[in-house]
Amino acid sequence: MNPELFISIVMFGSLLIVLFTGIPVIFGLGGISILWVIVFAGPQFLYSIPLQLISTTNSELLLAIPMFILMGNVLAYSGIGDELFGSIHVWFSRLRGGLAIGTVIMSAIFAACSGLISVAILTMGIIALPSMLSRNYNKHIALGTLGAGGALGTLIPPSVPMILYASLTQVSVGKLFFGGMVPGIMLAGFYILYIGIRSALNPNLCPSIAKEQRSSWLDKFKALKSLSAPLILVLLVLGAIWTGVVTPTEAGSVGAFGAILTTIIKRRFNLSMLKQAIWRSTMLTSFGIFILLSAGAFNTVYMTTGASQFLQRVMSELPVHPQIVIIMFVAIILVCGMIMDEWAMIMLLTPLFVPTVITLGYDPLWFGVLFIINIQIAYLTPPYGFALFLMKSIIPKDMVMTDIYRGMIPFIILQLLGLILCFIFPKIILWLPNLLIK
């Protein structure tokens, strides 16, 4: 057997075994990296791991990550998220399925304020899920709406996974952000259409509220005040990147400062809230950075052995149509997403896949957005989708994992439809970034 192929099988096979045992990704990746660099390259090559770790953490682009996370957490802990949901509820209360539709819209807005699946799902789970269940919504639609809506946090900018992908590929972060907007809006539209059709066919799934509880048009226009500040904040961040006034890293700082300023304007600022937001942001960032470091160590060992170059050469020379290779990559991402965090996936797979994607003549921007859409699907896919376990931590005690699984199935189908459309029609991804950023 070819030595590089043997190394690939051993390293990735041992990684899958370790992850299936339940060992945290950080320790699994780090431990395997140290073991195999000693076995395949010798103890003298251990120095390559800390050198790579220093190189990884020196990326200026990564400084944007804690700022965007802080932006989302400030809005979540200040209660502005509750206020936003109340405003959305006022506008859609007359519709059957209005709360579920409002949850999708609210999730899309909050996704644009947080950039992470975990922040969006946990926040919306606390706000929206009890509201839907208390109004006798079908639990499977309520859970599916929450998971699919929260997963938009990876796709609708500013997105932390997109920043990670850009830091590894030198693709413009601004183009990635705008490349995810149309697919993100398209998927949100699919969810809303599905909820509307299901509610019309079976009114008992998503009951409308009583007429005496419905909001007047005056109440609706008053509710727009709650939507204005977060939307202005997101538009300010994206507009600053688009016009080139600030870099993406600086835009993260603008977003975090703008979120704090928003809480002050809306009289929701206090030191306890700020302390909670900073603590939560520090925890998420630290956890993510450790995953980046351990995944970077694994990549360093794999590249040091020469196996990564062999794998890229084999993939680019396969006697199949290049689109089949891309489909293979998509399938691998889907499987990895069931057992691995998005940070680790991007760090592990991007250096392996993107050079081949470019060699085959495809745009790494297009592939990057496909990658992110696929992460969304993988996060919601049973049995090990990461978002499923996030949701398990916030659902009522009388619900079980099978309820979450059943709720996700229709939305996974819609996500696959969106992925297929973006694969067949690349302009869905490329049109807006090419229009706005030259």
KAHUVEN-V618830 format. One record per residue. N is the residue number from 0. RES is the residue in three letters. PHI is phi in degrees with one decimal (* if undefined). PSI is psi in whole degrees, -180 to 180 (none if undefined). D_LAST is the distance of its C-alpha to the last C-alpha in whole Angstrom. Layout:
N,RES,PHI,PSI,D_LAST
N,RES,PHI,PSI,D_LAST
This chain:
0,MET,*,141,47
1,ASN,-56.0,133,44
2,PRO,-59.1,-41,44
3,GLU,-66.2,-38,40
4,LEU,-65.2,-41,41
5,PHE,-61.4,-44,44
6,ILE,-62.4,-42,42
7,SER,-60.8,-46,39
8,ILE,-64.0,-44,42
9,VAL,-65.8,-47,44
10,MET,-67.6,-49,41
11,PHE,-75.7,-31,39
12,GLY,-64.9,-45,43
13,SER,-66.1,-35,44
14,LEU,-63.2,-45,41
15,LEU,-63.0,-41,41
16,ILE,-61.8,-45,45
17,VAL,-63.1,-44,44
18,LEU,-67.1,-36,42
19,PHE,-68.9,-22,44
20,THR,-75.9,-11,47
21,GLY,95.1,3,45
22,ILE,-65.9,135,45
23,PRO,-52.6,144,42
24,VAL,-54.7,-40,39
25,ILE,-57.5,-50,39
26,PHE,-73.9,-35,42
27,GLY,-62.9,-51,42
28,LEU,-64.2,-45,39
29,GLY,-64.8,-45,40
30,GLY,-65.1,-44,44
31,ILE,-63.3,-39,43
32,SER,-61.7,-46,40
33,ILE,-66.3,-42,43
34,LEU,-60.5,-51,46
35,TRP,-77.9,-24,44
36,VAL,-69.1,-34,43
37,ILE,-69.6,-43,47
38,VAL,-70.2,-46,48
39,PHE,-91.6,-29,45
40,ALA,-118.0,-24,44
41,GLY,103.6,153,47
42,PRO,-58.2,-27,48
43,GLN,-64.9,-17,46
44,PHE,-94.1,4,43
45,LEU,-61.2,-27,43
46,TYR,-62.8,-24,41
47,SER,-65.3,-27,38
48,ILE,-67.6,-54,37
49,PRO,-63.1,-32,37
50,LEU,-62.8,-42,35
51,GLN,-68.0,-37,33
52,LEU,-63.2,-41,33
53,ILE,-63.7,-43,32
54,SER,-62.2,-40,29
55,THR,-63.8,-46,28
56,THR,-77.8,-10,29
57,ASN,-83.0,-2,27
58,SER,-70.6,120,24
59,GLU,-63.7,-31,22
60,LEU,-61.8,-31,20
61,LEU,-67.6,-18,23
62,LEU,-64.2,-21,24
63,ALA,-70.5,-25,22
64,ILE,-62.6,-55,25
65,PRO,-61.7,-29,28
66,MET,-70.5,-43,26
67,PHE,-68.2,-36,25
68,ILE,-64.8,-42,28
69,LEU,-63.0,-39,30
70,MET,-56.4,-48,28
71,GLY,-67.7,-41,29
72,ASN,-69.7,-34,33
73,VAL,-61.9,-45,33
74,LEU,-66.4,-34,33
75,ALA,-72.2,-50,35
76,TYR,-76.1,-19,38
77,SER,-79.6,-12,38
78,GLY,90.3,1,39
79,ILE,-65.6,-30,36
80,GLY,-61.5,-43,35
81,ASP,-59.7,-43,38
82,GLU,-64.7,-40,38
83,LEU,-63.5,-44,35
84,PHE,-63.1,-39,36
85,GLY,-60.2,-40,39
86,SER,-66.9,-43,37
87,ILE,-63.4,-40,35
88,HIS,-61.7,-40,39
89,VAL,-59.4,-41,40
90,TRP,-74.1,-32,38
91,PHE,-111.3,12,38
92,SER,-65.1,-26,42
93,ARG,-74.6,-21,43
94,LEU,-85.3,147,42
95,ARG,-68.3,132,43
96,GLY,77.2,13,41
97,GLY,-59.9,-38,40
98,LEU,-66.5,-40,40
99,ALA,-67.3,-42,38
100,ILE,-62.6,-43,35
101,GLY,-62.5,-35,35
102,THR,-65.0,-40,35
103,VAL,-62.5,-47,32
104,ILE,-64.1,-44,30
105,MET,-63.2,-40,31
106,SER,-62.6,-40,30
107,ALA,-63.4,-42,27
108,ILE,-65.7,-45,27
109,PHE,-69.8,-31,28
110,ALA,-59.7,-38,26
111,ALA,-71.1,-13,23
112,CYS,-102.5,-8,25
113,SER,-123.8,-44,27
114,GLY,81.3,2,24
115,LEU,-132.2,143,27
116,ILE,-60.8,-45,30
117,SER,-61.4,-44,33
118,VAL,-63.6,-45,32
119,ALA,-67.0,-45,31
120,ILE,-67.6,-46,34
121,LEU,-64.7,-42,37
122,THR,-66.9,-49,36
123,MET,-69.2,-30,36
124,GLY,-64.5,-38,39
125,ILE,-73.2,-34,41
126,ILE,-88.1,-54,40
127,ALA,-88.7,-38,40
128,LEU,-60.1,-49,42
129,PRO,-59.9,-35,45
130,SER,-65.9,-42,44
131,MET,-68.8,-44,44
132,LEU,-66.1,-35,47
133,SER,-67.8,-20,49
134,ARG,-102.2,22,49
135,ASN,64.4,31,50
136,TYR,-68.6,145,46
137,ASN,-56.9,129,47
138,LYS,-64.7,-30,46
139,HIS,-71.7,-40,44
140,ILE,-67.4,-40,41
141,ALA,-61.7,-45,41
142,LEU,-68.9,-42,41
143,GLY,-63.2,-41,38
144,THR,-62.3,-43,36
145,LEU,-63.8,-47,36
146,GLY,-66.1,-48,35
147,ALA,-66.9,-41,32
148,GLY,-64.9,-44,31
149,GLY,-64.4,-33,31
150,ALA,-66.8,-17,29
151,LEU,-62.1,-15,26
152,GLY,-61.5,-22,26
153,THR,-81.8,-20,24
154,LEU,-107.6,-41,21
155,ILE,-81.7,125,21
156,PRO,-70.4,156,19
157,PRO,-79.2,130,19
158,SER,-113.3,127,21
159,VAL,-63.7,-44,23
160,PRO,-57.9,-35,23
161,MET,-66.4,-36,19
162,ILE,-63.9,-43,19
163,LEU,-61.5,-47,22
164,TYR,-60.3,-44,20
165,ALA,-63.9,-37,17
166,SER,-66.0,-23,19
167,LEU,-95.6,-22,21
168,THR,-115.6,-9,18
169,GLN,65.0,16,15
170,VAL,-73.8,143,13
171,SER,-60.5,127,11
172,VAL,-62.5,-40,13
173,GLY,-59.8,-43,11
174,LYS,-66.0,-39,9
175,LEU,-62.6,-44,13
176,PHE,-57.4,-50,14
177,PHE,-72.5,-27,12
178,GLY,-66.8,-28,13
179,GLY,-85.2,-12,17
180,MET,-67.6,-50,17
181,VAL,-65.3,-47,18
182,PRO,-59.7,-38,20
183,GLY,-64.1,-45,22
184,ILE,-66.2,-39,23
185,MET,-61.3,-46,24
186,LEU,-64.8,-42,26
187,ALA,-59.7,-39,27
188,GLY,-64.7,-40,28
189,PHE,-60.1,-44,30
190,TYR,-63.4,-44,32
191,ILE,-63.7,-43,33
192,LEU,-63.0,-43,34
193,TYR,-61.7,-47,36
194,ILE,-61.9,-43,38
195,GLY,-62.5,-44,38
196,ILE,-67.4,-46,40
197,ARG,-61.6,-40,42
198,SER,-67.4,-36,43
199,ALA,-69.8,-39,44
200,LEU,-73.7,-33,46
201,ASN,-137.1,88,48
202,PRO,-58.3,-24,48
203,ASN,-72.7,-17,50
204,LEU,-68.0,-42,47
205,CYS,-136.3,80,45
206,PRO,-62.9,142,48
207,SER,-79.8,157,47
208,ILE,-79.9,162,48
209,ALA,-61.9,150,51
210,LYS,-57.6,-39,51
211,GLU,-69.5,-15,53
212,GLN,-96.6,-3,50
213,ARG,-77.0,148,47
214,SER,-83.8,148,45
215,SER,-82.9,169,45
216,TRP,-63.8,-32,42
217,LEU,-62.6,-44,43
218,ASP,-62.6,-37,43
219,LYS,-64.6,-44,39
220,PHE,-69.3,-32,38
221,LYS,-65.1,-35,39
222,ALA,-68.3,-21,38
223,LEU,-61.6,-24,34
224,LYS,-59.5,-38,35
225,SER,-70.8,-26,35
226,LEU,-83.3,-25,31
227,SER,-64.4,-48,29
228,ALA,-62.3,-51,29
229,PRO,-62.5,-39,28
230,LEU,-65.5,-42,25
231,ILE,-61.9,-40,24
232,LEU,-61.8,-47,24
233,VAL,-64.3,-45,22
234,LEU,-63.1,-35,19
235,LEU,-64.3,-45,20
236,VAL,-63.7,-50,19
237,LEU,-68.3,-38,15
238,GLY,-64.3,-38,15
239,ALA,-65.5,-37,15
240,ILE,-69.1,-44,13
241,TRP,-61.6,-44,10
242,THR,-77.7,-12,11
243,GLY,80.1,11,11
244,VAL,-63.6,-38,15
245,VAL,-133.5,160,16
246,THR,-80.8,165,15
247,PRO,-56.8,-36,16
248,THR,-63.5,-46,20
249,GLU,-66.8,-33,20
250,ALA,-63.6,-34,19
251,GLY,-62.1,-41,22
252,SER,-66.7,-40,24
253,VAL,-60.6,-43,23
254,GLY,-63.7,-44,24
255,ALA,-64.8,-44,27
256,PHE,-64.6,-41,28
257,GLY,-63.7,-36,27
258,ALA,-64.9,-44,29
259,ILE,-64.1,-42,32
260,LEU,-63.0,-37,32
261,THR,-62.2,-43,32
262,THR,-65.0,-33,35
263,ILE,-68.3,-46,37
264,ILE,-61.4,-39,36
265,LYS,-88.3,8,37
266,ARG,58.1,41,40
267,ARG,-117.8,8,40
268,PHE,-82.7,135,39
269,ASN,-156.3,160,42
270,LEU,-66.3,-33,42
271,SER,-63.2,-44,44
272,MET,-61.1,-46,40
273,LEU,-63.2,-40,38
274,LYS,-62.9,-44,40
275,GLN,-62.1,-45,40
276,ALA,-64.4,-43,36
277,ILE,-66.7,-42,36
278,TRP,-62.8,-46,39
279,ARG,-64.1,-41,37
280,SER,-65.4,-40,33
281,THR,-63.5,-43,35
282,MET,-62.2,-49,37
283,LEU,-63.2,-44,34
284,THR,-65.4,-44,32
285,SER,-62.4,-44,35
286,PHE,-60.0,-45,35
287,GLY,-64.6,-42,32
288,ILE,-64.8,-40,32
289,PHE,-62.9,-37,35
290,ILE,-65.3,-42,34
291,LEU,-58.6,-43,31
292,LEU,-66.2,-44,33
293,SER,-67.8,-39,36
294,ALA,-67.2,-37,33
295,GLY,-63.7,-37,32
296,ALA,-64.4,-42,35
297,PHE,-61.1,-45,36
298,ASN,-62.1,-40,33
299,THR,-61.6,-46,34
300,VAL,-63.2,-44,37
301,TYR,-63.7,-40,36
302,MET,-73.5,-35,34
303,THR,-61.4,-35,37
304,THR,-76.8,-12,39
305,GLY,84.4,1,37
306,ALA,-70.1,-32,37
307,SER,-66.0,-40,33
308,GLN,-65.8,-37,32
309,PHE,-63.7,-46,35
310,LEU,-63.5,-42,34
311,GLN,-63.1,-40,30
312,ARG,-65.8,-43,32
313,VAL,-63.8,-44,34
314,MET,-65.2,-38,31
315,SER,-75.4,-18,29
316,GLU,-105.4,8,33
317,LEU,-60.5,139,34
318,PRO,-80.3,53,35
319,VAL,-135.2,166,34
320,HIS,-63.0,140,31
321,PRO,-53.1,-32,27
322,GLN,-64.4,-30,27
323,ILE,-65.7,-37,30
324,VAL,-63.4,-44,29
325,ILE,-62.6,-41,26
326,ILE,-62.5,-38,29
327,MET,-62.3,-43,31
328,PHE,-61.7,-44,29
329,VAL,-60.8,-41,28
330,ALA,-64.6,-40,32
331,ILE,-64.7,-43,32
332,ILE,-60.8,-41,30
333,LEU,-61.2,-44,32
334,VAL,-67.4,-45,35
335,CYS,-63.0,-34,34
336,GLY,-66.0,-19,33
337,MET,-75.9,-21,36
338,ILE,-127.7,2,38
339,MET,-138.3,147,35
340,ASP,-68.5,153,33
341,GLU,-61.7,-36,29
342,TRP,-61.6,-47,29
343,ALA,-65.2,-42,31
344,MET,-57.5,-48,29
345,ILE,-64.9,-42,26
346,MET,-66.4,-37,27
347,LEU,-78.7,-46,30
348,LEU,-90.2,-30,28
349,THR,-59.1,-49,24
350,PRO,-62.9,-25,26
351,LEU,-82.2,-40,28
352,PHE,-88.4,-43,25
353,VAL,-62.6,-42,22
354,PRO,-57.5,-39,23
355,THR,-67.7,-41,25
356,VAL,-57.4,-45,22
357,ILE,-67.5,-42,20
358,THR,-60.1,-36,23
359,LEU,-77.9,-5,23
360,GLY,94.6,14,20
361,TYR,-98.3,156,18
362,ASP,-78.9,124,15
363,PRO,-64.7,-23,16
364,LEU,-66.0,-47,14
365,TRP,-60.5,-46,16
366,PHE,-65.7,-36,19
367,GLY,-60.9,-43,18
368,VAL,-69.7,-38,18
369,LEU,-58.4,-42,21
370,PHE,-57.5,-48,23
371,ILE,-66.9,-41,23
372,ILE,-60.0,-41,24
373,ASN,-65.4,-34,27
374,ILE,-61.6,-42,28
375,GLN,-56.0,-48,28
376,ILE,-63.1,-46,31
377,ALA,-61.3,-36,32
378,TYR,-66.9,-24,33
379,LEU,-102.5,1,35
380,THR,-91.3,123,37
381,PRO,-63.5,157,40
382,PRO,-94.2,-9,42
383,TYR,-117.0,16,40
384,GLY,-56.7,130,37
385,PHE,-58.5,-41,36
386,ALA,-65.2,-28,36
387,LEU,-63.5,-38,39
388,PHE,-78.0,-30,41
389,LEU,-60.7,-45,39
390,MET,-67.2,-35,40
391,LYS,-59.6,-29,44
392,SER,-75.4,-12,44
393,ILE,-122.9,-7,44
394,ILE,-79.8,159,45
395,PRO,-59.1,156,49
396,LYS,-65.7,-23,52
397,ASP,-82.0,0,53
398,MET,-101.2,150,50
399,VAL,-122.8,174,49
400,MET,-62.0,-33,46
401,THR,-64.5,-29,47
402,ASP,-64.1,-41,46
403,ILE,-65.9,-44,43
404,TYR,-57.9,-47,43
405,ARG,-63.3,-37,44
406,GLY,-67.1,-30,41
407,MET,-79.1,-28,38
408,ILE,-54.1,-50,39
409,PRO,-62.1,-36,38
410,PHE,-75.4,-32,35
411,ILE,-63.6,-40,34
412,ILE,-61.0,-42,34
413,LEU,-65.5,-38,32
414,GLN,-65.5,-41,29
415,LEU,-62.5,-38,30
416,LEU,-61.3,-45,30
417,GLY,-62.6,-41,26
418,LEU,-62.7,-44,25
419,ILE,-63.5,-43,27
420,LEU,-63.3,-41,25
421,CYS,-69.1,-30,21
422,PHE,-71.2,-44,23
423,ILE,-75.1,-37,24
424,PHE,-119.2,84,21
425,PRO,-57.6,-23,18
426,LYS,-65.2,-21,16
427,ILE,-57.1,-36,17
428,ILE,-88.2,-44,15
429,LEU,-86.2,-19,12
430,TRP,-60.9,-53,12
431,LEU,-67.9,-47,11
432,PRO,-62.1,-37,8
433,ASN,-69.9,-28,6
434,LEU,-75.1,-40,7
435,LEU,-92.9,-31,7
436,ILE,-123.6,118,4
437,LYS,-96.7,none,0
